[in-house]
Amino acid sequence: AQSVTQLGSHVSVSEGALVLLRCNYSSSVPPYLFWYVQYPNQGLQLLLKYTTGATLVKGINGFEAEFKKSETSFHLTKPSAHMSDAAEYFCAVSEAGTYKYIFGTGTRLKVLA
Amino acid sequence: DTAVSQTPKYLVTQMGNDKSIKCEQNLGHDTMYWYKQDSKKFLKIMFSYNNKELIINETVPNRFSPKSPDKAHLNLHINSLELGDSAVYFCASSRISGTGGSVNIQYFGAGTRLSVL
């Protein structure tokens, strides 16, 4: 069965500092991996996705993530945090040809001035 | 134009009442979903319809009944509302795409915040 673990339900960084949000997955088949962002009182918006090919994927708003099969990880990074990055971030896993997503429990990012 | 729209945005009601939430997508997708997000932000799939057919039906009380009149609409009806039903309900839609037709990217509505008093 698939599962997703997001380490750290709350992460605080200073404005301009590196953002690192951790996601580990479990899947018996090659996974499709996603990061979504949820701003306050809004729905989820796709940040980036990994399907096949290049393991370093770039998304919107300067975020990127690297798929590491050996570590079963898909951590999200951004070199320099901005106040507007404060939000809830969700990692999700899916399998090829399926409709079901398994979401992690989310990480709330707080950006300090 | 909003891609996935839900109505109402807020819903406050008494225990025991019956209520419906509506969802519409204008993305031309063939699959729609209902998720429940609890107070701890945990997202759980409830139902999914593909071309008006139910394809995902998680362990949800049978007081919850989805209905898809066409591919662009998926409504959620809840009977005999309970305190524990208070949550944010998200609608999403997707279309399988990508090489070999295997990537499922879901697009979410803004949510309906249900408060049961």
Interface residues (C-beta under 8 A of the other chain):
Chain A: Y32 F34 Y36 Q38 N41 Q42 G43 L44 Q45 L46 K49 T51 T52 E88 F90 S94 A96 G97 T98 Y99 K100 Y101 F103 T105 G106 R108
Chain B: V4 T31 Y33 K40 K41 F42 L43 K44 I45 S48 N50 I55 I56 F90 A92 S94 I96 G98 T99 G100 G101 S102 V103 N104 I105 Q106 Y107 F108 G109 A110 G111
